[in-house]
Amino acid sequence: MPHIIIEHSQNFSASTIEAIGAEVPQIMAKITEGNFDLSQFKVRHQSFSKFLVGSLNEKNSSFIHITIK
């Protein structure tokens, strides 16, 4: 029962994040090593307005971080 957590800066559109959230389980379901049942995937995403990437603040940068458990 894989859990996919997408953390991202708020400057990405909801449709972009939702498309990523839909695509990651599809990709993982194609992996032959393991038993990834597409009906068991759980995906959630969280947006952040305050963050630091290197020395750049939220006005000058963006990020997407995907965790798969």
Buried (B, 14 or more C-beta within 10 A) or exposed (E): EBEBBBBBBBEBEEEEBEEBBEEBBEEBBEEEEEEBEEEEBEBEBEEEEEBEEEEEEBEEBEBEEBEEE
